[in-house]
Amino acid sequence: MPNGSVSDTAGIAPGADGNYGIMASSRTEMREAILAERNIEFCFEGHRFWDLRRLRMLERLDGSTKHGVEAIAVKDDGTEMSITEARTQAAAYALQEDDFKYSLLQVPLSGVRVNAVPETYYFFPIQESVIDRNPSIEQNNNWGGSFNPTLE
């Protein structure tokens, strides 16, 4: 992409330094920037927990509180639409971003205590039916077997 052009996929200009707004200057900072972007990408897709689990970083959730966004359709005068009217307009693709009011809400009872997450959460057990088909397969060590899935 030529300098000064805009990314076709995200519509982001590369900037004078060609770094697309990324301020990271070290490997550690770059990894954190990537993790922050993954957090944004996964936040509404239900993949954040699984991404942190795969990366063995569930401790990042320790003590955090979950929040959600509530979007309520509103009329031109600012009053809330009935759910029936909002559904009808949504089904006709008649609602735009400005047709909503947004609130950030805390999910009740959502404080995360990672110290309550056992090490076994990082690896699923191997299904017994799989082990039955091949006696050379060993169960993961955190599930009663001798195989160390971390290969340590």
DSSP file (Angstrom, degrees, kcal/mol; ACC not computed):
  #  RESIDUE AA STRUCTURE BP1 BP2  ACC     N-H-->O    O-->H-N    N-H-->O    O-->H-N    TCO  KAPPA ALPHA  PHI   PSI    X-CA   Y-CA   Z-CA
    1    1 A M              0   0    0      0, 0.0     3,-0.1     0, 0.0     6,-0.1   0.000 360.0 360.0 360.0 129.6    0.0    0.0    0.0
    2    2 A P    >   -     0   0    0      0, 0.0     3,-2.0     0, 0.0     2,-0.0  -0.291 360.0 -89.5 -64.9 149.5    1.5    3.4   -0.9
    3    3 A N  T 3  S+     0   0    0      1,-0.3     3,-0.1    10,-0.1    13,-0.1  -0.350 114.4  23.5 -60.0 134.1    2.4    5.8    1.9
    4    4 A G  T 3  S+     0   0    0      1,-0.4    -1,-0.3    11,-0.3     2,-0.1   0.246  95.4 119.9  93.3 -12.7   -0.5    8.0    2.8
    5    5 A S    <   -     0   0    0     -3,-2.0     2,-0.4    10,-0.1    -1,-0.4  -0.324  64.6-111.7 -80.7 170.2   -3.2    5.6    1.4
    6    6 A V        -     0   0    0      7,-0.2     7,-0.2    -3,-0.1    -1,-0.1  -0.824  31.2-102.5-106.3 139.8   -5.9    4.2    3.5
    7    7 A S     >  -     0   0    0      5,-2.5     4,-1.6    -2,-0.4     5,-0.1  -0.364  23.8-144.1 -58.2 132.1   -6.2    0.5    4.5
    8    8 A D  T  4 S+     0   0    0      1,-0.2    -1,-0.2     2,-0.2    -2,-0.0   0.829  95.8  43.9 -68.2 -32.0   -8.9   -1.2    2.3
    9    9 A T  T  4 S+     0   0    0      1,-0.1    -1,-0.2     3,-0.1    -2,-0.0   0.894 130.0  17.6 -84.2 -40.1  -10.0   -3.4    5.1
   10   10 A A  T  4 S-     0   0    0      2,-0.1    -2,-0.2     0, 0.0    -1,-0.1   0.568  90.6-125.9-110.9 -11.3  -10.2   -1.1    8.1
   11   11 A G     <  +     0   0    0     -4,-1.6     2,-0.5     1,-0.2    -3,-0.1   0.823  60.6 143.8  69.6  30.5  -10.2    2.4    6.6
   12   12 A I        -     0   0    0     -5,-0.1    -5,-2.5     2,-0.0    -1,-0.2  -0.887  48.2-133.0-108.8 131.1   -7.2    3.4    8.7
   13   13 A A        -     0   0    0     -2,-0.5    -7,-0.2    -7,-0.2    -8,-0.1  -0.599  15.8-131.7 -78.2 142.2   -4.5    5.7    7.3
   14   14 A P        -     0   0    0      0, 0.0     6,-2.1     0, 0.0     7,-0.5   0.710  40.1-139.8 -69.4 -19.5   -0.9    4.5    8.0
   15   15 A G    >   -     0   0    0      3,-0.2     3,-0.9   -10,-0.2   -11,-0.3  -0.074  36.9 -61.7  80.5 171.5    0.2    7.9    9.4
   16   16 A A  T 3  S+     0   0    0      1,-0.3    -1,-0.2     2,-0.1   -13,-0.0   0.821 138.2  46.1 -63.0 -32.5    3.6    9.5    8.8
   17   17 A D  T 3  S-     0   0    0     -3,-0.2    -1,-0.3     1,-0.0    -2,-0.2   0.538 106.0-125.7 -88.9  -6.5    5.5    6.7   10.4
   18   18 A G  S <  S+     0   0    0     -3,-0.9    -3,-0.2    -4,-0.3    -2,-0.1   0.656  79.2 115.3  73.3  15.3    3.6    3.9    8.6
   19   19 A N  S >  S-     0   0    0     -5,-0.5     3,-2.2     3,-0.1    -4,-0.2   0.313  78.0-126.5-102.1   8.6    2.6    2.3   12.0
   20   20 A Y  T 3  S-     0   0    0     -6,-2.1    -5,-0.2     1,-0.3     3,-0.1   0.821  73.3 -51.6  53.2  36.2   -1.2    2.8   11.7
   21   21 A G  T 3  S+     0   0    0     -7,-0.5     2,-0.5     1,-0.3    -1,-0.3   0.426  98.7 140.1  85.4  -2.1   -1.3    4.5   15.1
   22   22 A I    <   -     0   0    0     -3,-2.2    -1,-0.3     1,-0.1     8,-0.1  -0.653  30.8-172.3 -78.7 124.8    0.6    1.7   17.0
   23   23 A M        +     0   0    0     -2,-0.5    -1,-0.1    -3,-0.1     7,-0.1   0.388  37.8 129.6 -98.8   2.5    2.9    3.4   19.5
   24   24 A A        +     0   0    0      5,-0.1     3,-0.1     1,-0.1    -2,-0.0  -0.315  27.5 175.1 -63.4 136.7    4.7    0.2   20.6
   25   25 A S        +     0   0    0     -2,-0.0     2,-0.3     1,-0.0    -1,-0.1   0.332  61.7  45.9-123.9   3.9    8.5    0.4   20.4
   26   26 A S  S  > S-     0   0    0      1,-0.1     4,-2.3     0, 0.0     5,-0.2  -0.912  86.8-106.5-139.2 168.2    9.5   -3.0   21.9
   27   27 A R  H  > S+     0   0    0     -2,-0.3     4,-2.3     2,-0.2     5,-0.2   0.906 120.5  49.9 -60.5 -43.1    8.5   -6.6   21.6
   28   28 A T  H  > S+     0   0    0      1,-0.2     4,-2.2     2,-0.2    -1,-0.2   0.923 111.5  47.7 -63.5 -45.6    6.7   -6.5   24.9
   29   29 A E  H  > S+     0   0    0      1,-0.2     4,-2.2     2,-0.2    -1,-0.2   0.871 111.1  52.0 -63.9 -36.5    4.8   -3.3   24.0
   30   30 A M  H  X S+     0   0    0     -4,-2.3     4,-2.4     2,-0.2    -2,-0.2   0.911 108.5  50.1 -66.4 -42.1    3.8   -4.8   20.6
   31   31 A R  H  X S+     0   0    0     -4,-2.3     4,-2.6     1,-0.2    -2,-0.2   0.911 111.5  49.0 -61.8 -41.1    2.5   -8.0   22.2
   32   32 A E  H  X S+     0   0    0     -4,-2.2     4,-2.4     2,-0.2    -2,-0.2   0.888 109.9  51.7 -65.1 -38.7    0.4   -5.9   24.6
   33   33 A A  H  X S+     0   0    0     -4,-2.2     4,-2.1     2,-0.2    -2,-0.2   0.906 111.1  47.7 -63.4 -41.2   -0.9   -3.8   21.7
   34   34 A I  H  X S+     0   0    0     -4,-2.4     4,-2.5     2,-0.2    -2,-0.2   0.920 111.9  49.4 -65.6 -44.1   -1.9   -7.0   19.9
   35   35 A L  H  X S+     0   0    0     -4,-2.6     4,-2.1     1,-0.2    -2,-0.2   0.883 110.2  51.4 -63.0 -38.1   -3.6   -8.4   23.0
   36   36 A A  H  X S+     0   0    0     -4,-2.4     4,-1.8     2,-0.2    -1,-0.2   0.900 110.9  48.0 -65.0 -40.2   -5.5   -5.1   23.5
   37   37 A E  H  X S+     0   0    0     -4,-2.1     4,-2.8     2,-0.2    -2,-0.2   0.895 109.9  51.9 -66.6 -40.1   -6.7   -5.2   19.8
   38   38 A R  H  X S+     0   0    0     -4,-2.5     4,-2.7     2,-0.2    -2,-0.2   0.888 106.6  55.0 -62.5 -38.2   -7.7   -8.9   20.3
   39   39 A N  H  X S+     0   0    0     -4,-2.1     4,-1.1     2,-0.2    -1,-0.2   0.926 111.0  44.5 -60.0 -45.2   -9.7   -7.8   23.4
   40   40 A I  H  < S+     0   0    0     -4,-1.8     3,-0.4     1,-0.2     4,-0.4   0.928 114.7  48.6 -64.5 -45.7  -11.6   -5.2   21.3
   41   41 A E  H  < S+     0   0    0     -4,-2.8     3,-0.3     1,-0.2    -2,-0.2   0.874 119.5  37.5 -62.9 -38.3  -12.1   -7.6   18.4
   42   42 A F  H >X>S+     0   0    0     -4,-2.7     3,-1.5    -5,-0.2     5,-1.1   0.544  87.8  96.8 -92.1  -7.3  -13.5  -10.4   20.7
   43   43 A C  T 3<5S+     0   0    0     -4,-1.1     3,-0.2    -3,-0.4    -1,-0.2   0.825  96.0  29.7 -59.7 -35.7  -15.4   -8.3   23.2
   44   44 A F  T 345S+     0   0    0     -4,-0.4    -1,-0.3    -3,-0.3    -2,-0.1   0.304 112.2  66.8-104.8   9.3  -18.8   -8.8   21.5
   45   45 A E  T <45S-     0   0    0     -3,-1.5    -2,-0.2    -4,-0.0    -1,-0.2   0.468 101.4-119.7-107.5  -4.2  -18.1  -12.2   20.0
   46   46 A G  T  <5S+     0   0    0     -4,-0.8     4,-0.2    -3,-0.2    -3,-0.1   0.738  85.0 108.1  74.0  21.8  -17.9  -14.2   23.2
   47   47 A H     >< +     0   0    0     -5,-1.1     4,-2.5     2,-0.1     5,-0.2   0.504  44.0  91.6-108.4  -6.3  -14.3  -15.3   22.5
   48   48 A R  H  > S+     0   0    0     -6,-0.7     4,-2.5     1,-0.2     5,-0.2   0.926  88.9  46.8 -59.2 -49.2  -12.3  -13.2   25.0
   49   49 A F  H  > S+     0   0    0      1,-0.2     4,-2.4     2,-0.2    -1,-0.2   0.927 114.6  47.4 -57.7 -46.0  -12.3  -15.9   27.7
   50   50 A W  H  > S+     0   0    0     -4,-0.2     4,-2.5     1,-0.2    -1,-0.2   0.842 110.4  52.4 -68.3 -33.3  -11.3  -18.6   25.3
   51   51 A D  H  X S+     0   0    0     -4,-2.5     4,-1.9     2,-0.2    -1,-0.2   0.935 112.2  44.6 -66.2 -46.1   -8.6  -16.5   23.8
   52   52 A L  H  <>S+     0   0    0     -4,-2.5     5,-3.3     2,-0.2     6,-0.3   0.864 113.2  52.2 -66.2 -34.8   -7.1  -15.8   27.3
   53   53 A R  H ><5S+     0   0    0     -4,-2.4     3,-1.3    -5,-0.2    -2,-0.2   0.940 109.1  48.6 -64.8 -46.6   -7.5  -19.5   28.1
   54   54 A R  H 3<5S+     0   0    0     -4,-2.5    -2,-0.2     1,-0.3    -1,-0.2   0.865 114.7  45.7 -61.7 -36.0   -5.7  -20.6   25.0
   55   55 A L  T 3<5S-     0   0    0     -4,-1.9    -1,-0.3    -5,-0.2    -2,-0.2   0.433 112.2-122.4 -85.9   0.5   -2.9  -18.1   25.7
   56   56 A R  T < 5S+     0   0    0     -3,-1.3    -3,-0.2    -4,-0.3     3,-0.1   0.922  77.1 122.5  56.0  48.8   -2.8  -19.2   29.4
   57   57 A M    > < +     0   0    0     -5,-3.3     3,-2.0     1,-0.1     4,-0.2  -0.066  13.5 128.8-128.1  31.2   -3.5  -15.7   30.6
   58   58 A L  G >   +     0   0    0     -6,-0.3     3,-2.1     1,-0.3     4,-0.3   0.754  62.3  76.3 -61.4 -22.0   -6.7  -16.1   32.6
   59   59 A E  G >  S+     0   0    0      1,-0.3     3,-1.5     2,-0.2    -1,-0.3   0.727  78.4  74.0 -62.7 -18.9   -5.0  -14.2   35.5
   60   60 A R  G <  S+     0   0    0     -3,-2.0    -1,-0.3     1,-0.3    -2,-0.2   0.732  93.3  54.2 -64.5 -20.6   -5.6  -11.0   33.4
   61   61 A L  G X  S+     0   0    0     -3,-2.1     3,-2.5    -4,-0.2    51,-0.3   0.542  78.0 131.5 -87.4  -7.4   -9.3  -11.3   34.4
   62   62 A D  T <  S-     0   0    0     -3,-1.5    51,-0.2     1,-0.3     3,-0.1  -0.230  84.8  -5.8 -56.2 121.8   -8.5  -11.5   38.1
   63   63 A G  T 3  S+     0   0    0     49,-3.4    -1,-0.3     1,-0.2    50,-0.1   0.429 100.2 138.1  76.8  -0.5  -10.7   -9.1   40.0
   64   64 A S    <   -     0   0    0     -3,-2.5    48,-2.6    48,-0.2     2,-0.4  -0.360  45.5-138.5 -77.6 159.6  -12.2   -7.6   36.9
   65   65 A T        -     0   0    0     46,-0.2     2,-0.2    -3,-0.1    46,-0.2  -0.952  15.9-124.1-118.8 136.5  -15.9   -6.8   36.5
   66   66 A K        -     0   0    0     -2,-0.4    41,-2.5    44,-0.4     2,-0.3  -0.558  27.5-171.2 -80.6 143.4  -17.9   -7.5   33.4
   67   67 A H  E     -A  106   0A   0     39,-0.3     2,-0.3    -2,-0.2    39,-0.2  -0.933   3.3-164.7-128.7 155.1  -19.7   -4.7   31.7
   68   68 A G  E     -A  105   0A   0     37,-3.0    37,-3.1    -2,-0.3     2,-0.5  -0.910  20.0-120.9-133.9 163.7  -22.2   -4.7   28.9
   69   69 A V  E     -A  104   0A   0     -2,-0.3     2,-0.5    35,-0.2    35,-0.2  -0.928  19.2-157.0-108.7 127.4  -23.7   -2.2   26.6
   70   70 A E  E     -A  103   0A   0     33,-3.0    33,-2.1    -2,-0.5     2,-0.5  -0.911   7.7-167.7-102.4 126.6  -27.5   -1.6   26.5
   71   71 A A  E     -A  102   0A   0     -2,-0.5     2,-0.5    31,-0.2    31,-0.2  -0.969   3.5-173.1-116.8 121.5  -28.8   -0.1   23.3
   72   72 A I  E     -A  101   0A   0     29,-2.5    29,-2.3    -2,-0.5     2,-0.2  -0.963  24.6-124.5-117.8 126.5  -32.4    1.2   23.4
   73   73 A A  E     -A  100   0A   0     -2,-0.5     8,-2.7    27,-0.2     2,-0.3  -0.458  32.2-165.8 -68.8 137.2  -34.1    2.4   20.3
   74   74 A V  B     -B   80   0B   0     25,-2.9     6,-0.2     6,-0.3     5,-0.1  -0.909  16.2-121.6-126.5 153.7  -35.5    5.9   20.6
   75   75 A K    >   -     0   0    0      4,-3.3     3,-2.0    -2,-0.3     6,-0.1  -0.274  43.2 -91.9 -80.9 174.3  -37.9    8.0   18.6
   76   76 A D  T 3  S+     0   0    0      1,-0.3    -1,-0.1     2,-0.1    -2,-0.0   0.805 127.9  55.2 -58.6 -30.6  -37.0   11.4   17.0
   77   77 A D  T 3  S-     0   0    0      2,-0.1    -1,-0.3     1,-0.0     3,-0.1   0.442 121.1-107.7 -85.2   2.1  -38.2   13.2   20.1
   78   78 A G  S <  S+     0   0    0     -3,-2.0     2,-0.1     1,-0.3    -2,-0.1   0.337  76.4 131.6  92.7  -7.2  -35.9   11.1   22.3
   79   79 A T        -     0   0    0      1,-0.1    -4,-3.3    -5,-0.1    -1,-0.3  -0.485  65.3 -97.6 -78.2 152.8  -38.6    8.9   23.9
   80   80 A E  B     -B   74   0B   0     -6,-0.2    -6,-0.3    -2,-0.1     2,-0.2  -0.424  33.5-127.2 -71.5 139.7  -38.0    5.1   24.0
   81   81 A M        -     0   0    0     -8,-2.7    -8,-0.1    -2,-0.1     2,-0.1  -0.511  29.4-104.5 -77.2 152.4  -39.6    3.0   21.3
   82   82 A S     >  -     0   0    0     -2,-0.2     4,-2.6     1,-0.1     5,-0.2  -0.438  31.2-114.0 -69.2 155.6  -41.7    0.0   22.4
   83   83 A I  H  > S+     0   0    0      1,-0.2     4,-2.4     2,-0.2     5,-0.2   0.852 117.5  54.9 -61.9 -33.4  -39.9   -3.3   21.8
   84   84 A T  H  > S+     0   0    0      2,-0.2     4,-2.2     1,-0.2    -1,-0.2   0.933 110.2  44.3 -65.2 -46.3  -42.6   -4.2   19.2
   85   85 A E  H  > S+     0   0    0      1,-0.2     4,-2.5     2,-0.2     5,-0.2   0.910 113.5  50.9 -64.7 -42.3  -41.9   -1.0   17.2
   86   86 A A  H  X S+     0   0    0     -4,-2.6     4,-2.6     1,-0.2    -2,-0.2   0.903 110.5  49.2 -63.1 -41.1  -38.1   -1.4   17.5
   87   87 A R  H  X S+     0   0    0     -4,-2.4     4,-2.7    -5,-0.2    -1,-0.2   0.919 110.8  50.3 -63.2 -43.0  -38.3   -5.0   16.3
   88   88 A T  H  X S+     0   0    0     -4,-2.2     4,-1.2     1,-0.2    -2,-0.2   0.927 114.3  43.5 -61.8 -45.7  -40.5   -4.0   13.3
   89   89 A Q  H  <>S+     0   0    0     -4,-2.5     5,-3.1     1,-0.2     6,-0.5   0.883 113.6  51.3 -68.7 -37.5  -38.0   -1.2   12.3
   90   90 A A  H ><5S+     0   0    0     -4,-2.6     3,-1.6    -5,-0.2    -2,-0.2   0.908 107.2  53.4 -65.0 -40.4  -35.0   -3.5   12.9
   91   91 A A  H 3<5S+     0   0    0     -4,-2.7    -1,-0.2     1,-0.3    -2,-0.2   0.802 110.8  47.2 -63.9 -28.1  -36.5   -6.2   10.7
   92   92 A A  T 3<5S-     0   0    0     -4,-1.2    -1,-0.3    -5,-0.2    -2,-0.2   0.312 113.4-120.4 -93.3   7.9  -36.9   -3.6    8.0
   93   93 A Y  T < 5S+     0   0    0     -3,-1.6    -3,-0.2     1,-0.1    -2,-0.1   0.855  73.6 132.9  55.9  37.4  -33.4   -2.4    8.5
   94   94 A A      < +     0   0    0     -5,-3.1     2,-0.4    -6,-0.1    -4,-0.2   0.507  39.8  91.7 -96.4  -6.5  -34.8    1.1    9.3
   95   95 A L        -     0   0    0     -6,-0.5     2,-0.2    -9,-0.1   -22,-0.0  -0.739  53.2-172.2 -95.9 138.9  -32.7    1.8   12.4
   96   96 A Q    >   -     0   0    0     -2,-0.4     3,-1.9     1,-0.0    -2,-0.0  -0.688  42.9 -92.2-117.6 173.4  -29.4    3.6   12.3
   97   97 A E  G >  S+     0   0    0      1,-0.3     3,-1.1    -2,-0.2    -2,-0.0   0.859 124.3  55.5 -54.8 -39.7  -26.7    4.2   15.0
   98   98 A D  G 3  S+     0   0    0      1,-0.3    -1,-0.3   -25,-0.0    -3,-0.0   0.550  90.8  75.3 -74.2  -6.0  -28.3    7.5   15.9
   99   99 A D  G <  S+     0   0    0     -3,-1.9   -25,-2.9   -26,-0.1     2,-0.3   0.264  91.7  68.2 -87.6  12.5  -31.7    5.8   16.6
  100  100 A F  E <   -A   73   0A   0     -3,-1.1     2,-0.4   -27,-0.3   -27,-0.2  -0.917  66.0-145.4-129.5 154.0  -30.4    4.4   19.9
  101  101 A K  E     -A   72   0A   0    -29,-2.3   -29,-2.5    -2,-0.3     2,-0.4  -0.953  26.6-148.9-112.0 143.9  -29.3    5.6   23.3
  102  102 A Y  E     -A   71   0A   0     -2,-0.4     2,-0.4   -31,-0.2   -31,-0.2  -0.885  15.4-176.0-119.3 142.0  -26.5    3.6   24.8
  103  103 A S  E     -A   70   0A   0    -33,-2.1   -33,-3.0    -2,-0.4     2,-0.6  -0.999  22.0-137.0-135.3 140.0  -25.7    2.8   28.5
  104  104 A L  E     -A   69   0A   0     -2,-0.4     2,-0.4   -35,-0.2   -35,-0.2  -0.868  32.2-174.6 -93.7 121.1  -22.7    1.0   29.9
  105  105 A L  E     -A   68   0A   0    -37,-3.1   -37,-3.0    -2,-0.6     2,-0.4  -0.921  25.1-123.8-122.3 142.8  -23.9   -1.4   32.6
  106  106 A Q  E     -A   67   0A   0     -2,-0.4   -39,-0.3   -39,-0.2     3,-0.0  -0.683  29.7-122.2 -80.2 134.3  -22.1   -3.6   35.1
  107  107 A V    >   -     0   0    0    -41,-2.5     3,-0.9    -2,-0.4   -41,-0.3  -0.665  37.8-108.9 -74.8 124.9  -23.2   -7.3   34.9
  108  108 A P  T 3  S+     0   0    0      0, 0.0    -1,-0.1     0, 0.0   -42,-0.0  -0.225  93.6   2.1 -58.5 142.2  -24.5   -8.2   38.3
  109  109 A L  T 3  S+     0   0    0      1,-0.1    -2,-0.0    -3,-0.0   -44,-0.0   0.854  90.4 133.0  53.5  43.1  -22.3  -10.6   40.4
  110  110 A S    <   +     0   0    0     -3,-0.9   -44,-0.4   -44,-0.2     2,-0.2   0.262  14.5 135.6-111.7  13.4  -19.6  -10.7   37.7
  111  111 A G        -     0   0    0    -46,-0.2     2,-0.5     1,-0.1   -46,-0.2  -0.457  50.8-136.4 -61.6 127.4  -16.4  -10.1   39.7
  112  112 A V        -     0   0    0    -48,-2.6   -49,-3.4   -51,-0.3     2,-0.6  -0.749  17.7-168.3 -92.7 128.7  -13.9  -12.6   38.3
  113  113 A R    >   -     0   0    0     -2,-0.5     3,-1.6   -51,-0.2   -51,-0.1  -0.877   5.6-179.4-115.4  96.1  -11.8  -14.5   40.9
  114  114 A V  G >  S+     0   0    0     -2,-0.6     3,-2.9     1,-0.3    -1,-0.1   0.804  76.5  71.1 -69.1 -28.5   -9.1  -16.2   38.8
  115  115 A N  G 3  S+     0   0    0      1,-0.3    -1,-0.3    -3,-0.1   -56,-0.0   0.683  94.7  58.6 -62.8 -11.3   -7.5  -17.8   41.9
  116  116 A A  G <  S+     0   0    0     -3,-1.6    -1,-0.3     2,-0.1    -2,-0.2   0.475  85.2  94.2 -90.7  -3.5  -10.7  -20.0   41.8
  117  117 A V  S <  S-     0   0    0     -3,-2.9   -59,-0.0    -4,-0.1    -3,-0.0  -0.799  74.0-139.9 -91.4 114.1   -9.8  -21.2   38.3
  118  118 A P    >   -     0   0    0      0, 0.0     3,-2.1     0, 0.0     4,-0.2  -0.312  20.9-112.4 -72.4 157.7   -8.0  -24.5   38.6
  119  119 A E  G >  S+     0   0    0      1,-0.3     3,-1.8     2,-0.2     4,-0.4   0.778 112.1  73.5 -56.6 -28.4   -5.0  -25.3   36.3
  120  120 A T  G >  S+     0   0    0      1,-0.3     3,-0.9     2,-0.2    -1,-0.3   0.700  79.6  74.2 -63.0 -18.0   -7.2  -28.0   34.7
  121  121 A Y  G <  S+     0   0    0     -3,-2.1    -1,-0.3     1,-0.2    -2,-0.2   0.718  86.3  63.5 -68.4 -18.9   -9.2  -25.3   32.9
  122  122 A Y  G <  S+     0   0    0     -3,-1.8     2,-0.4    -4,-0.2    -1,-0.2   0.766 110.2  34.7 -77.6 -23.4   -6.3  -24.7   30.5
  123  123 A F  S <  S-     0   0    0     -3,-0.9    -1,-0.2    -4,-0.4     3,-0.1  -0.995  76.3-136.8-134.0 131.1   -6.6  -28.2   29.0
  124  124 A F        -     0   0    0     -2,-0.4    16,-0.1     1,-0.1     2,-0.1  -0.464  34.1-104.4 -74.6 154.2   -9.6  -30.3   28.4
  125  125 A P        -     0   0    0      0, 0.0     2,-0.4     0, 0.0    -1,-0.1  -0.458  37.1-105.3 -72.6 156.4   -9.4  -34.0   29.3
  126  126 A I        -     0   0    0     -2,-0.1     5,-0.1     1,-0.1    13,-0.0  -0.703  45.0-103.8 -80.5 131.4   -9.0  -36.5   26.5
  127  127 A Q    >>  -     0   0    0     -2,-0.4     4,-1.8     1,-0.1     3,-0.8  -0.259  19.7-130.0 -59.6 140.0  -12.3  -38.2   25.9
  128  128 A E  H 3> S+     0   0    0      1,-0.3     4,-2.7     2,-0.2     5,-0.2   0.845 107.7  59.9 -59.6 -35.8  -12.4  -41.8   27.2
  129  129 A S  H 3> S+     0   0    0      1,-0.2     4,-1.2     2,-0.2    -1,-0.3   0.841 104.8  49.9 -63.8 -31.8  -13.8  -43.0   23.9
  130  130 A V  H <> S+     0   0    0     -3,-0.8     4,-1.1     2,-0.2    -1,-0.2   0.917 111.7  47.2 -70.8 -44.4  -10.6  -41.7   22.2
  131  131 A I  H  < S+     0   0    0     -4,-1.8     3,-0.3     1,-0.2     6,-0.3   0.883 108.7  56.0 -63.9 -38.2   -8.4  -43.4   24.7
  132  132 A D  H  < S+     0   0    0     -4,-2.7    -1,-0.2     1,-0.2    -2,-0.2   0.847 106.6  50.4 -62.7 -34.3  -10.4  -46.7   24.3
  133  133 A R  H  < S+     0   0    0     -4,-1.2    -1,-0.2     1,-0.3    -2,-0.2   0.752 124.1  27.1 -76.0 -24.0   -9.7  -46.6   20.6
  134  134 A N    ><  -     0   0    0     -4,-1.1     3,-2.0    -3,-0.3    -1,-0.3  -0.823  62.9-167.8-142.4  99.1   -6.0  -46.2   21.0
  135  135 A P  T 3  S+     0   0    0      0, 0.0    -1,-0.1     0, 0.0    -4,-0.1   0.596  84.8  71.4 -65.4  -8.9   -4.4  -47.5   24.2
  136  136 A S  T 3  S+     0   0    0      2,-0.1     2,-0.4    -5,-0.0    -5,-0.1   0.660  78.8  92.8 -78.4 -15.0   -1.2  -45.5   23.4
  137  137 A I    <   -     0   0    0     -3,-2.0     2,-0.3    -6,-0.3    -3,-0.1  -0.657  66.7-154.1 -82.0 131.1   -2.9  -42.3   24.2
  138  138 A E        -     0   0    0     -2,-0.4     7,-0.1     7,-0.0     3,-0.1  -0.801  18.4-111.2-104.7 146.4   -2.5  -41.1   27.8
  139  139 A Q        -     0   0    0     -2,-0.3     8,-2.3     1,-0.1     7,-0.4  -0.397  46.2 -89.2 -68.8 150.8   -4.9  -38.9   29.7
  140  140 A N  B > > -c  147   0C   0      6,-0.2     5,-2.2     5,-0.2     3,-1.8  -0.314  35.2-120.6 -60.2 145.1   -3.7  -35.3   30.6
  141  141 A N  G > 5S+     0   0    0      6,-3.3     3,-1.0     1,-0.3     7,-0.1   0.776 111.3  57.1 -65.1 -27.0   -1.9  -35.2   33.9
  142  142 A N  G 3 5S+     0   0    0      5,-0.3    -1,-0.3     1,-0.2   -22,-0.1   0.508 107.0  51.4 -80.2  -1.9   -4.4  -32.7   35.4
  143  143 A W  G < 5S-     0   0    0     -3,-1.8    -1,-0.2   -19,-0.1    -2,-0.2  -0.023 134.3 -79.3-122.1  28.0   -7.2  -35.1   34.7
  144  144 A G  T < 5S+     0   0    0     -3,-1.0    -3,-0.2     1,-0.3    -2,-0.1   0.432  99.3 103.1  95.9  -0.9   -5.7  -38.2   36.3
  145  145 A G  S   <S-     0   0    0     -5,-2.2    -1,-0.3     2,-0.2    -5,-0.2  -0.253  73.5-119.7-102.6-167.9   -3.3  -39.3   33.6
  146  146 A S  S    S+     0   0    0     -7,-0.4     2,-0.4    -2,-0.1    -6,-0.2   0.456  73.7 108.3-113.2  -5.3    0.5  -39.1   33.1
  147  147 A F  B     -c  140   0C   0     -8,-2.3    -6,-3.3     1,-0.0    -5,-0.3  -0.615  57.0-150.1 -80.1 129.1    0.6  -37.0   29.8
  148  148 A N    >   -     0   0    0     -2,-0.4     3,-1.9    -8,-0.2    -8,-0.1  -0.858   5.6-164.9 -97.2 105.0    1.8  -33.4   30.3
  149  149 A P  T 3  S+     0   0    0      0, 0.0    -1,-0.1     0, 0.0    -9,-0.0   0.650  85.2  65.2 -68.4 -12.8    0.1  -31.4   27.6
  150  150 A T  T 3  S-     0   0    0     -3,-0.0    -2,-0.0     1,-0.0    -3,-0.0   0.583 100.3-135.3 -81.5  -9.0    2.5  -28.5   28.1
  151  151 A L    <         0   0    0     -3,-1.9    -1,-0.0     1,-0.1    -4,-0.0   0.754 360.0 360.0  60.2  26.3    5.3  -30.7   26.9
  152  152 A E              0   0    0     -4,-0.0    -1,-0.1     0, 0.0     0, 0.0   0.451 360.0 360.0 -80.3 360.0    7.5  -29.4   29.7
